[in-house]
């Protein structure tokens, strides 16, 4: 959305009303031919009970689908709140000028053949923007299939279901994706409320519609919002409004497809080099609380589980109820791989289950009911689990096939009833979509969602388990001195000197090993005495010291120090040598790089081969809360090394978390820092030191 257009809350409220709840709609290019876009869209608006004023515009018709038609835009009785344009591309600019001249509030351009086609189309889009801006007119599209809202169904392509409002709303940059998602979701029991797509998004993109949605979000809106994006143009807006919606109780499931242009990365830091084109988007979605998925199948799976569970799961403890061993085992495996727990059942629970099920059944978790399961048994099992395991189980997955040994319709009905009454969320996996098609559709007609595959169910459960929408307060950081840091970076450009780097690191409140700069060989003996042996020698000048052989470790005496000096000063661009106390312990790397409008990406990983070769790292956007920093640390695959292995002491995790928060606070307070690496942070326990650092301003 243009920064000068709709810049006030009041102006956006008006835009929202015009787009979502217009009192009058003009369809430019309306037709009695239901196979044409203008004919289909006006027919759908009428069929779905729009109660406002509907004005068809067609130069050759006097009446269209029972409404008086107007030969031209200037003959309309008044400026419409909303105009839907469905005419050949060569006439669109003229229509927009006429609509703007009469004060139309908003326009949805369905017509294709513009910027997605060629350069001439892009130029036409720029003229559309100029026309809309001069008239302060909201513009959706072009190349858009339309809007579905509670007030009107203004969509010409694909599926146009009756949408009374329900579990899911959708904001999409692609019309086809909306249709594919609805086709799949409706068949699985999802109900849709507001569904919009934006086509080429020349004026208003997904972030702008998210802003309108958030500012008008209320009890009548769905608790699940689907987002589909191909570009992230306004990350700050996405972060704020998505995060606000999550705090309001809306769970967002999002797809970001395509490559992300997050800004150029210099190769000066590990952080900038390791971050790939999608890293910033992934970090943004995570910080905003958006559940990111990679395709519509997973999007529908997650939405079905959210709808059935009535929101995210409180924890990750699952119970599987199955009528066949194989599906239960496969789901158990996938739950384990995804970090979920199969909660062990209490002895009393198993005893009560033994009274209900045949002796050949399994009373552990998974609970194997055998193919002979009956509606009465399933009802009793739910009651036992509710009575005995309410505080130990976060979700019950019910895996049901078609054994032919008992009536599936009655079993499904018991499951549907329990989904309404049981305080433990119940999610059904109904696999017999061919042999029990009619019975499964009865479940859907009861307003219940299901999944057809147990492994997909496990993956979806893991995505929604334990998600929190609580607002996090960034703590005060003792010893963080913004004044000291400001003095160090003031007026600086490029790579900071070791002296300036030390000022910044100390200003952040991080520990530095004892160090001393030596620029003349005569000063070497005194410096060595100050630091003490053994020590480390590092060349000053070259940015990547290790790459040029610029680090000497384990220097035990003055003679070795002099030999090290001679070798290091032979390196091109060498300006001196930095002496440091030799620190023992585990090595980790922490860094930050600025990713354009996304802000700074914070990276954390184990040092050495883990970051160089295996790239075992985690990323998040600055600033960081304690929860975010702890999550980054625990998220690396080699986390066990940090806890200590084979008798070695580990690192204090709270101290590491504190260091990451300080690094994130630094780049948030001083955005002119483009890249920083603390590589490595080294030590044991709480004695953690920033052994080497490079900072580029």
C-alpha positions as CSV (number, residue, x, y, z in Angstrom):
1,X,0.0,0.0,0.0
2,X,1.4,3.4,-0.9
3,X,2.8,5.0,2.2
4,X,0.9,8.2,1.6
5,X,-2.4,6.4,0.8
6,X,-4.7,5.2,3.6
7,X,-2.1,6.3,6.1
8,X,-4.6,6.8,8.9
9,X,-6.7,4.3,10.8
10,X,-9.8,6.1,9.7
11,X,-9.0,6.0,6.0
12,X,-8.2,2.3,6.3
13,X,-11.5,1.7,8.0
14,X,-13.3,3.2,5.0
15,X,-11.2,1.1,2.6
16,X,-12.1,-2.0,4.6
17,X,-15.8,-1.3,4.4
18,X,-15.7,-0.6,0.7
19,X,-13.8,-3.8,0.0
20,X,-15.4,-6.2,2.4
21,X,-18.9,-4.8,3.1
22,X,-19.8,-2.5,0.3
23,X,-23.3,-1.0,0.2
24,X,-23.2,-0.8,-3.6
25,X,-21.3,-2.8,-6.2
26,X,-20.9,-1.9,-9.9
27,X,-19.8,-4.8,-12.2
28,X,-18.1,-3.3,-15.2
29,X,-18.4,-5.8,-18.0
30,X,-21.4,-7.6,-16.5
31,X,-23.1,-10.1,-18.8
32,X,-26.0,-12.5,-19.0
33,X,-23.5,-15.1,-20.3
34,X,-22.4,-17.1,-17.3
35,X,-19.3,-18.3,-19.1
36,X,-17.8,-14.9,-19.2
37,X,-16.0,-13.4,-16.2
38,X,-18.4,-10.5,-15.9
39,X,-21.4,-12.8,-16.3
40,X,-20.1,-15.3,-13.8
41,X,-19.2,-12.8,-11.1
42,X,-22.5,-10.9,-11.2
43,X,-24.4,-14.2,-11.2
44,X,-22.5,-15.4,-8.1
45,X,-23.1,-12.1,-6.3
46,X,-26.8,-12.4,-6.9
47,X,-27.1,-16.2,-6.1
48,X,-25.3,-15.7,-2.8
49,X,-27.8,-13.1,-1.5
50,X,-26.0,-9.8,-1.7
51,X,-28.4,-7.3,-0.1
52,X,-26.8,-4.0,-1.3
53,X,-27.3,-2.2,-4.6
54,X,-26.0,-4.1,-7.6
55,X,-25.4,-2.2,-10.8
56,X,-24.4,-4.0,-14.0
57,X,-22.5,-2.0,-16.7
58,X,-22.7,-3.2,-20.3
59,X,-22.9,-1.0,-23.4
60,X,-25.2,-3.4,-25.2
61,X,-27.7,-4.6,-22.5
62,X,-30.5,-3.0,-20.7
63,X,-31.1,-5.8,-18.1
64,X,-28.6,-8.4,-16.7
65,X,-29.6,-11.3,-14.4
66,X,-32.8,-9.4,-13.5
67,X,-31.1,-6.0,-12.7
68,X,-31.3,-2.8,-14.7
69,X,-28.1,-2.4,-16.7
70,X,-26.2,0.8,-17.4
71,X,-24.6,1.5,-20.8
72,X,-21.6,3.3,-19.3
73,X,-20.0,4.1,-16.0
74,X,-21.0,7.8,-16.1
75,X,-24.7,6.7,-16.2
76,X,-24.5,5.0,-12.8
77,X,-26.9,6.5,-10.3
78,X,-24.1,7.2,-7.8
79,X,-20.5,6.4,-7.2
80,X,-20.3,2.7,-6.1
81,X,-18.5,1.7,-2.9
82,X,-16.9,-1.1,-5.0
83,X,-16.4,-1.6,-8.7
84,X,-15.5,-5.0,-10.1
85,X,-13.9,-4.7,-13.5
86,X,-14.2,-7.6,-15.9
87,X,-13.5,-6.2,-19.4
88,X,-10.8,-6.6,-22.0
89,X,-7.4,-5.2,-20.9
90,X,-7.4,-2.4,-23.5
91,X,-10.4,-0.8,-21.9
92,X,-9.4,-1.1,-18.3
93,X,-7.5,2.3,-18.0
94,X,-10.5,4.2,-19.4
95,X,-12.8,2.5,-17.0
96,X,-10.5,3.3,-14.0
97,X,-10.4,6.9,-15.0
98,X,-14.2,7.1,-15.2
99,X,-14.6,5.3,-11.8
100,X,-12.0,7.6,-10.2
101,X,-13.7,10.7,-11.6
102,X,-17.1,9.8,-10.0
103,X,-15.5,9.0,-6.5
104,X,-15.6,5.2,-6.4
105,X,-14.2,3.9,-3.2
106,X,-12.5,0.7,-4.2
107,X,-11.9,-1.3,-7.4
108,X,-11.1,-5.0,-8.0
109,X,-9.6,-5.6,-11.4
110,X,-10.2,-9.1,-12.5
111,X,-8.7,-8.6,-16.0
112,X,-5.4,-10.2,-16.8
113,X,-2.8,-9.3,-19.4
114,X,-0.8,-6.6,-17.5
115,X,2.5,-6.8,-15.6
116,X,2.5,-10.6,-15.6
117,X,2.5,-10.5,-19.4
118,X,5.0,-8.0,-20.7
119,X,6.7,-4.6,-20.3
120,X,3.8,-2.7,-21.8
121,X,1.5,-4.3,-19.2
122,X,3.8,-3.1,-16.4
123,X,3.6,0.4,-17.8
124,X,-0.2,0.2,-17.8
125,X,0.0,-0.9,-14.1
126,X,1.9,2.2,-13.3
127,X,-0.8,4.3,-14.9
128,X,-3.4,2.4,-12.8
129,X,-1.5,3.3,-9.7
130,X,-1.4,7.0,-10.7
131,X,-5.2,7.0,-11.4
132,X,-6.0,5.4,-8.1
133,X,-3.6,7.6,-6.1
134,X,-5.0,10.8,-7.5
135,X,-8.5,9.7,-6.5
136,X,-7.5,8.1,-3.2
137,X,-9.1,4.9,-4.5
138,X,-8.2,1.5,-3.2
139,X,-7.1,-0.9,-6.0
140,X,-6.9,-4.7,-6.0
141,X,-5.3,-6.6,-8.8
142,X,-5.2,-6.7,-11.8
143,X,-5.2,-10.4,-12.7
144,X,-7.4,-11.2,-9.7
145,X,-10.2,-13.7,-9.3
146,X,-12.1,-11.7,-6.7
147,X,-13.2,-11.6,-3.1
148,X,-15.5,-13.8,-1.0
149,X,-16.8,-12.0,2.1
150,X,-19.8,-12.3,4.4
151,X,-21.4,-9.5,2.5
152,X,-20.9,-10.6,-1.1
153,X,-19.3,-13.3,-3.3
154,X,-17.5,-11.4,-5.9
155,X,-15.3,-14.1,-7.5
156,X,-15.5,-15.3,-11.1
157,X,-13.0,-18.2,-11.3
158,X,-12.8,-21.6,-9.5
159,X,-14.9,-22.7,-6.6
160,X,-17.4,-20.3,-5.1
161,X,-19.0,-22.2,-2.2
162,X,-21.6,-20.9,0.2
163,X,-19.5,-19.4,3.0
164,X,-21.4,-18.6,6.2
165,X,-18.2,-18.0,8.0
166,X,-16.3,-20.7,9.9
167,X,-13.0,-22.1,10.8
168,X,-10.8,-20.5,8.2
169,X,-10.2,-17.1,6.5
170,X,-7.7,-16.8,3.6
171,X,-5.5,-14.0,2.2
172,X,-3.6,-15.0,-0.9
173,X,-1.5,-13.6,-3.6
174,X,-2.7,-16.3,-5.9
175,X,-6.2,-17.1,-7.0
176,X,-5.5,-20.7,-8.2
177,X,-3.9,-21.5,-4.8
178,X,-7.1,-20.3,-3.0
179,X,-9.2,-22.6,-5.2
180,X,-7.0,-25.6,-4.7
181,X,-6.9,-25.1,-0.9
182,X,-10.7,-24.7,-0.7
183,X,-11.3,-27.8,-2.9
184,X,-9.2,-29.9,-0.6
185,X,-10.3,-28.3,2.6
186,X,-14.0,-28.4,2.1
187,X,-13.8,-32.1,1.4
188,X,-12.0,-32.6,4.7
189,X,-14.5,-30.7,6.8
190,X,-13.0,-27.1,6.8
191,X,-15.4,-24.2,6.6
192,X,-14.3,-20.9,5.1
193,X,-15.3,-17.4,5.9
194,X,-13.5,-14.5,4.2
195,X,-11.4,-15.5,1.2
196,X,-9.5,-12.9,-0.8
197,X,-6.8,-13.0,-3.4
198,X,-4.8,-10.1,-4.8
199,X,-3.5,-11.0,-8.2
200,X,-0.6,-8.8,-9.2
201,X,-0.9,-6.7,-6.0
202,X,0.3,-3.5,-7.6
203,X,-1.2,-1.2,-4.9
204,X,-2.2,-3.5,-2.0
205,X,-0.3,-6.7,-1.2
206,X,-0.8,-9.5,1.3
207,X,0.7,-7.4,4.1
208,X,-1.7,-4.5,3.5
209,X,-4.7,-6.8,3.5
210,X,-3.4,-8.4,6.7
211,X,-3.3,-4.9,8.2
212,X,-6.9,-4.3,7.3
213,X,-7.8,-7.7,8.6
214,X,-6.0,-7.2,11.9
215,X,-7.5,-3.8,12.5
216,X,-11.0,-5.1,12.0
217,X,-10.5,-8.5,13.6
218,X,-13.3,-9.5,16.0
219,X,-15.3,-12.4,17.5
220,X,-17.0,-13.1,14.2
221,X,-13.7,-13.7,12.4
222,X,-12.2,-17.2,12.0
223,X,-9.7,-18.4,14.5
224,X,-7.5,-19.7,11.7
225,X,-6.0,-17.5,8.9
226,X,-4.2,-18.9,5.9
227,X,-1.7,-16.8,4.1
228,X,-0.1,-17.4,0.7
229,X,2.7,-15.1,-0.4
230,X,5.2,-15.1,-3.3
231,X,7.1,-12.0,-2.1
232,X,7.6,-10.3,1.3
233,X,7.7,-6.6,0.5
234,X,6.9,-5.2,3.9
235,X,8.4,-7.4,6.6
236,X,7.8,-4.9,9.4
237,X,4.1,-4.7,8.6
238,X,3.8,-8.5,8.3
239,X,5.6,-9.0,11.6
240,X,3.5,-6.5,13.5
241,X,0.1,-7.4,12.3
242,X,0.6,-11.2,12.3
243,X,2.0,-11.0,15.8
244,X,-0.9,-8.9,16.9
245,X,-3.4,-11.4,15.4
246,X,-1.7,-14.3,17.2
247,X,-2.0,-12.5,20.5
248,X,-5.7,-12.0,19.7
249,X,-6.1,-15.8,19.4
250,X,-5.9,-16.2,15.7
251,X,-3.6,-19.0,14.5
252,X,-1.9,-18.2,11.2
253,X,-0.7,-20.9,8.7
254,X,1.4,-19.5,5.9
255,X,3.2,-20.4,2.7
256,X,6.0,-18.3,1.3
257,X,7.0,-19.6,-2.1
258,X,9.7,-18.4,-4.5
259,X,13.1,-16.9,-3.8
260,X,13.4,-14.1,-1.4
261,X,15.5,-11.0,-2.2
262,X,16.5,-10.1,1.3
263,X,19.3,-7.8,0.4
264,X,22.9,-8.4,-0.6
265,X,25.2,-10.3,1.7
266,X,28.8,-9.6,2.1
267,X,31.1,-12.6,2.5
268,X,32.9,-11.0,5.4
269,X,31.0,-13.0,8.0
270,X,30.0,-16.6,8.5
271,X,26.5,-15.3,9.3
272,X,26.1,-13.5,6.0
273,X,27.6,-16.4,4.0
274,X,25.6,-19.2,5.6
275,X,22.2,-17.4,5.5
276,X,20.5,-18.6,2.3
277,X,17.9,-16.7,0.3
278,X,15.0,-18.0,2.5
279,X,16.6,-17.7,5.9
280,X,15.2,-14.2,6.6
281,X,11.7,-15.3,5.7
282,X,11.8,-18.4,7.9
283,X,13.0,-16.2,10.8
284,X,10.3,-13.6,10.2
285,X,7.5,-16.2,10.1
286,X,8.8,-17.8,13.3
287,X,9.1,-14.4,15.1
288,X,5.6,-13.4,13.9
289,X,4.1,-16.7,15.2
290,X,3.2,-17.9,11.7
291,X,3.2,-21.7,11.3
292,X,5.1,-22.0,8.0
293,X,4.3,-24.8,5.6
294,X,5.6,-25.6,2.2
295,X,2.5,-26.6,0.3
296,X,-1.3,-26.6,0.3
297,X,-1.6,-30.2,1.5
298,X,0.3,-29.5,4.7
299,X,-1.6,-26.2,5.0
300,X,-4.9,-28.0,4.9
301,X,-3.6,-30.7,7.3
302,X,-2.5,-28.1,9.9
303,X,-5.8,-26.2,9.5
304,X,-7.9,-29.4,10.0
305,X,-6.0,-30.3,13.2
306,X,-6.3,-26.7,14.5
307,X,-10.1,-26.7,13.7
308,X,-10.6,-30.1,15.3
309,X,-8.5,-29.2,18.4
310,X,-10.0,-25.7,18.6
311,X,-6.6,-24.1,18.5
312,X,-2.9,-25.0,19.2
313,X,-2.2,-27.9,21.6
314,X,-1.1,-27.0,25.1
315,X,1.8,-29.5,25.0
316,X,3.3,-32.4,23.0
317,X,1.9,-35.5,24.8
318,X,-0.1,-37.7,22.5
319,X,-2.2,-40.8,22.9
320,X,-3.0,-43.0,19.8
321,X,-6.2,-45.0,19.6
322,X,-6.1,-47.4,16.6
323,X,-7.9,-50.3,15.1
324,X,-4.7,-51.6,13.3
325,X,-1.1,-52.1,14.4
326,X,0.7,-50.7,11.4
327,X,-0.8,-47.2,11.3
328,X,-0.3,-46.9,15.0
329,X,3.4,-47.8,14.7
330,X,4.0,-45.4,11.7
331,X,2.3,-42.6,13.6
332,X,4.3,-43.3,16.7
333,X,7.6,-43.2,14.6
334,X,6.7,-39.9,13.1
335,X,5.6,-38.4,16.4
336,X,9.0,-39.4,17.9
337,X,10.9,-37.9,14.9
338,X,9.0,-34.6,15.3
339,X,9.7,-34.3,19.1
340,X,6.2,-35.4,20.3
341,X,5.8,-37.8,23.3
342,X,3.6,-40.9,23.5
343,X,2.3,-40.4,27.1
344,X,2.6,-43.6,29.2
345,X,-0.8,-44.6,30.5
346,X,-1.4,-45.0,34.2
347,X,-1.8,-48.5,35.7
348,X,-5.4,-47.7,36.6
349,X,-6.1,-46.5,33.0
350,X,-4.8,-49.8,31.6
351,X,-6.8,-51.8,34.1
352,X,-10.0,-50.0,33.1
353,X,-9.2,-50.4,29.4
354,X,-8.8,-54.2,30.0
355,X,-12.4,-54.3,31.2
356,X,-13.6,-52.7,28.0
357,X,-11.5,-54.3,25.2
358,X,-10.7,-57.9,24.3
359,X,-7.8,-59.5,26.1
360,X,-5.9,-59.6,22.8
361,X,-5.9,-55.8,22.6
362,X,-2.9,-53.6,23.6
363,X,-3.6,-51.4,26.6
364,X,-0.4,-49.4,26.3
365,X,0.0,-46.3,24.1
366,X,-0.9,-46.8,21.2
367,X,-4.1,-48.4,22.4
368,X,-4.9,-51.1,19.8
369,X,-8.6,-51.8,19.9
370,X,-8.4,-54.5,17.1
371,X,-10.6,-54.5,14.0
372,X,-13.5,-55.7,16.1
373,X,-13.9,-52.3,17.8
374,X,-17.4,-51.2,18.5
375,X,-19.1,-47.8,19.1
376,X,-19.7,-48.7,22.7
377,X,-16.0,-49.5,23.2
378,X,-14.8,-46.3,21.7
379,X,-17.2,-44.2,23.8
380,X,-16.0,-46.0,26.9
381,X,-12.3,-45.5,26.0
382,X,-12.9,-41.7,25.6
383,X,-14.6,-41.6,29.0
384,X,-11.7,-43.5,30.7
385,X,-9.0,-41.3,29.1
386,X,-10.9,-38.1,30.1
387,X,-11.4,-39.4,33.7
388,X,-7.8,-40.7,34.3
389,X,-5.5,-38.9,31.8
390,X,-6.8,-35.4,31.6
391,X,-3.7,-33.9,33.0
392,X,-1.2,-36.2,31.2
393,X,-2.5,-36.2,27.6
394,X,-2.6,-33.1,25.3
395,X,-4.3,-34.8,22.3
396,X,-6.0,-38.1,21.3
397,X,-5.4,-39.3,17.7
398,X,-8.0,-41.8,16.6
399,X,-6.9,-44.0,13.6
400,X,-9.9,-45.8,12.0
401,X,-10.0,-48.0,8.9
402,X,-12.9,-50.1,7.6
403,X,-12.7,-53.7,9.0
404,X,-16.2,-54.6,8.0
405,X,-16.7,-56.0,11.4
406,X,-18.8,-53.2,12.9
407,X,-20.8,-50.2,11.6
408,X,-18.4,-47.4,10.8
409,X,-21.1,-44.7,10.6
410,X,-22.0,-45.3,14.3
411,X,-18.3,-45.3,15.3
412,X,-17.7,-42.1,13.4
413,X,-20.7,-40.6,15.2
414,X,-19.3,-41.5,18.6
415,X,-16.0,-39.8,17.6
416,X,-17.8,-36.7,16.3
417,X,-19.7,-36.5,19.6
418,X,-16.6,-36.9,21.7
419,X,-14.9,-34.1,19.6
420,X,-17.6,-31.8,21.0
421,X,-17.6,-33.0,24.6
422,X,-14.2,-34.3,25.6
423,X,-11.9,-31.7,27.1
424,X,-8.9,-33.5,25.5
425,X,-8.7,-32.6,21.8
426,X,-9.6,-35.5,19.6
427,X,-8.4,-35.7,16.0
428,X,-9.7,-38.4,13.7
429,X,-7.7,-40.1,10.9
430,X,-10.3,-41.8,8.6
431,X,-8.4,-43.8,6.1
432,X,-11.2,-45.6,4.2
433,X,-12.0,-42.7,1.9
434,X,-13.3,-45.0,-0.8
435,X,-15.1,-47.8,1.0
436,X,-16.6,-45.4,3.6
437,X,-16.9,-42.3,1.4
438,X,-20.6,-41.7,2.3
439,X,-20.0,-42.3,6.1
440,X,-17.0,-39.9,6.1
441,X,-19.0,-37.2,4.4
442,X,-21.6,-37.5,7.2
443,X,-18.8,-36.6,9.6
444,X,-18.0,-33.6,7.4
445,X,-21.6,-32.6,7.3
446,X,-21.6,-32.6,11.1
447,X,-18.9,-29.8,10.8
448,X,-16.0,-32.0,11.8
449,X,-12.5,-32.2,10.2
450,X,-10.5,-35.3,9.6
451,X,-7.2,-36.4,8.1
452,X,-6.8,-39.4,5.7
453,X,-3.2,-40.3,6.7
454,X,-1.6,-41.0,10.1
455,X,1.9,-39.8,9.2
456,X,0.5,-36.5,7.9
457,X,-1.5,-36.2,11.1
458,X,1.6,-36.7,13.2
459,X,3.4,-34.0,11.3
460,X,0.5,-31.6,11.6
461,X,0.2,-32.2,15.4
462,X,3.9,-31.5,15.9
463,X,3.5,-28.1,14.1
464,X,0.9,-26.9,16.5
465,X,2.0,-28.4,19.8
466,X,2.9,-26.0,22.6
467,X,2.7,-22.8,20.6
468,X,2.4,-19.7,22.8
469,X,0.8,-16.4,22.0
470,X,2.0,-14.7,25.2
471,X,3.7,-11.3,24.7
472,X,7.3,-11.5,25.7
473,X,9.0,-8.7,27.6
474,X,12.7,-8.0,26.7
475,X,14.7,-8.0,29.9
476,X,17.1,-5.3,31.0
477,X,20.7,-6.5,30.4
478,X,23.0,-5.7,33.3
479,X,26.2,-4.2,32.2
480,X,25.0,-3.3,28.7
481,X,26.4,0.2,28.1
482,X,25.0,1.9,25.1
483,X,27.1,5.0,25.6
484,X,30.4,3.0,25.4
485,X,29.2,1.3,22.2
486,X,28.1,4.5,20.6
487,X,31.5,6.1,21.2
488,X,33.2,3.1,19.6
489,X,31.1,3.0,16.4
490,X,30.7,6.8,15.9
491,X,32.1,7.9,12.6
492,X,33.3,4.4,11.7
493,X,32.9,2.7,8.4
494,X,34.2,-0.7,7.2
495,X,35.8,-3.2,9.5
496,X,36.5,-1.9,13.0
497,X,40.0,-2.1,14.5
498,X,40.6,-4.7,17.3
499,X,40.6,-1.8,19.8
500,X,37.2,-0.6,18.6
501,X,35.9,-4.2,18.5
502,X,37.0,-4.7,22.1
503,X,35.1,-1.5,23.1
504,X,31.9,-2.7,21.5
505,X,32.2,-6.2,23.0
506,X,32.9,-4.8,26.5
507,X,30.1,-2.3,26.1
508,X,27.7,-5.2,25.4
509,X,28.7,-6.8,28.7
510,X,30.5,-9.8,27.1
511,X,33.7,-11.2,28.6
512,X,36.9,-10.8,26.7
513,X,40.2,-12.7,27.3
514,X,43.1,-10.5,28.4
515,X,44.6,-9.1,25.2
516,X,47.2,-6.7,24.0
517,X,48.0,-5.1,20.6
518,X,51.6,-5.1,19.4
519,X,52.6,-3.0,16.4
520,X,56.4,-3.0,16.9
521,X,58.5,-6.0,17.6
522,X,60.3,-4.1,20.5
523,X,57.0,-4.1,22.4
524,X,56.6,-7.9,22.1
525,X,58.5,-9.0,25.3
526,X,56.6,-6.6,27.6
527,X,53.2,-7.6,26.0
528,X,54.0,-11.3,26.4
529,X,54.8,-10.7,30.1
530,X,51.5,-8.9,30.5
531,X,49.4,-11.6,28.9
532,X,51.3,-14.6,30.2
533,X,52.1,-17.9,28.6
534,X,50.6,-19.9,26.9
535,X,49.1,-17.4,24.6
536,X,47.6,-16.9,21.2
537,X,48.9,-14.6,18.5
538,X,46.6,-13.2,15.7
539,X,47.5,-11.0,12.8
540,X,45.9,-7.6,12.7
541,X,44.7,-6.3,9.3
542,X,43.3,-9.2,7.3
543,X,39.7,-9.8,8.0
544,X,39.7,-13.6,7.7
545,X,42.7,-14.5,9.8
546,X,42.4,-18.2,9.7
547,X,42.2,-18.3,5.9
548,X,45.6,-16.6,5.6
549,X,47.3,-18.6,8.4
550,X,47.0,-15.6,10.7
551,X,46.5,-17.4,14.0
552,X,49.2,-19.0,16.1
553,X,48.0,-20.9,19.2
554,X,49.9,-22.5,22.2
555,X,52.8,-20.0,22.2
556,X,54.8,-21.2,25.2
557,X,57.7,-18.8,25.5
558,X,59.3,-15.6,24.1
559,X,61.3,-17.4,21.5
560,X,58.1,-18.9,20.0
561,X,56.5,-15.5,20.2
562,X,59.3,-13.9,18.2
563,X,59.0,-16.7,15.6
564,X,55.3,-16.2,15.5
565,X,55.7,-12.5,15.0
566,X,58.1,-13.0,12.0
567,X,55.6,-15.4,10.3
568,X,52.5,-13.3,10.9
569,X,54.1,-10.0,9.7
570,X,54.9,-11.7,6.4
571,X,51.1,-11.9,5.7
572,X,50.0,-9.2,3.2
573,X,48.2,-6.2,4.8
574,X,49.5,-7.2,8.3
575,X,49.5,-4.2,10.6
576,X,50.5,-5.8,13.8
577,X,49.8,-8.7,16.1
578,X,47.1,-9.2,18.8
579,X,48.2,-11.3,21.8
580,X,45.5,-13.0,23.9
581,X,45.3,-15.3,26.8
582,X,44.7,-18.9,25.6
583,X,41.2,-19.9,26.5
584,X,40.2,-23.6,26.8
585,X,36.8,-25.0,26.3
586,X,33.9,-25.7,23.9
587,X,33.6,-23.3,20.9
588,X,30.4,-21.7,19.6
589,X,29.8,-19.0,17.0
590,X,27.2,-16.2,17.3
591,X,26.8,-13.5,14.6
592,X,24.4,-11.1,13.0
593,X,24.0,-9.7,9.5
594,X,21.6,-7.1,8.2
595,X,19.1,-8.5,5.7
596,X,17.6,-5.4,4.1
597,X,14.2,-4.5,5.4
598,X,14.0,-7.6,7.4
599,X,16.4,-6.2,10.0
600,X,19.2,-8.3,11.5
601,X,19.4,-12.0,11.4
602,X,21.1,-13.5,14.5
603,X,22.9,-16.8,14.0
604,X,24.0,-19.4,16.6
605,X,25.9,-22.7,16.2
606,X,28.7,-24.8,17.4
607,X,32.1,-23.7,16.2
608,X,34.6,-25.4,14.0
609,X,33.5,-28.1,11.6
610,X,29.9,-27.8,12.8
611,X,29.5,-24.4,11.3
612,X,32.0,-24.6,8.5
613,X,30.9,-27.9,7.0
614,X,27.7,-29.2,8.6
615,X,26.2,-25.7,9.0
616,X,24.5,-26.8,12.2
617,X,23.1,-23.4,12.9
618,X,19.9,-21.6,14.0
619,X,18.7,-18.2,12.9
620,X,16.2,-15.7,14.4
621,X,15.4,-12.0,13.9
622,X,16.6,-9.4,16.4
623,X,15.8,-8.4,19.0
624,X,15.6,-11.7,21.0
625,X,13.6,-12.6,24.0
626,X,14.9,-15.2,26.5
627,X,12.6,-17.8,25.0
628,X,13.8,-17.1,21.5
629,X,17.5,-17.3,22.5
630,X,17.0,-20.5,24.4
631,X,15.1,-22.0,21.5
632,X,18.0,-21.1,19.1
633,X,20.5,-22.8,21.4
634,X,18.4,-26.0,22.0
635,X,17.6,-26.1,18.3
636,X,21.0,-27.1,17.0
637,X,21.5,-30.8,16.3
638,X,24.7,-30.8,18.3
639,X,23.1,-29.3,21.4
640,X,24.3,-32.3,23.6
641,X,27.9,-31.1,23.1
642,X,27.0,-27.9,25.0
643,X,25.7,-29.9,27.9
644,X,29.1,-31.7,28.2
645,X,30.1,-35.0,26.8
646,X,32.7,-37.7,27.8
647,X,33.6,-36.0,31.1
648,X,34.0,-32.5,29.6
649,X,32.3,-29.6,31.2
650,X,29.5,-28.0,29.2
651,X,28.6,-24.4,28.7
652,X,26.1,-22.6,30.9
653,X,23.0,-22.4,28.7
654,X,21.5,-19.3,30.5
655,X,24.8,-17.5,30.0
656,X,24.8,-18.4,26.3
657,X,21.2,-17.2,26.1
658,X,22.2,-13.9,27.7
659,X,25.1,-13.5,25.2
660,X,22.7,-13.9,22.3
661,X,20.3,-11.4,23.7
662,X,23.1,-8.9,24.1
663,X,24.2,-9.4,20.5
664,X,20.7,-8.9,19.3
665,X,20.2,-5.8,21.4
666,X,23.5,-4.4,19.9
667,X,22.4,-4.6,16.3
668,X,18.9,-3.4,17.2
669,X,20.3,-0.3,18.9
670,X,23.0,0.2,16.2
671,X,21.5,-0.8,12.9
672,X,24.6,0.7,11.1
673,X,26.4,-2.5,12.1
674,X,26.0,-4.5,8.9
675,X,27.8,-7.7,10.1
676,X,29.3,-9.1,13.2
677,X,30.8,-12.4,14.1
678,X,31.7,-13.6,17.6
679,X,33.8,-16.5,16.5
680,X,34.4,-18.3,18.7
681,X,32.8,-17.7,22.0
682,X,34.8,-20.2,24.0
683,X,34.9,-21.6,27.5
684,X,33.2,-23.8,30.1
685,X,30.4,-23.2,32.5
686,X,29.8,-19.4,33.0
687,X,33.4,-18.6,32.1
688,X,32.6,-17.8,28.5
689,X,34.8,-15.5,26.5
690,X,34.4,-13.8,23.1
691,X,37.8,-14.9,21.9
692,X,37.6,-13.4,18.4
693,X,35.2,-10.9,16.9
694,X,34.9,-8.9,13.7
695,X,32.5,-6.0,13.2
696,X,31.7,-4.2,9.9
697,X,29.9,-0.9,10.1
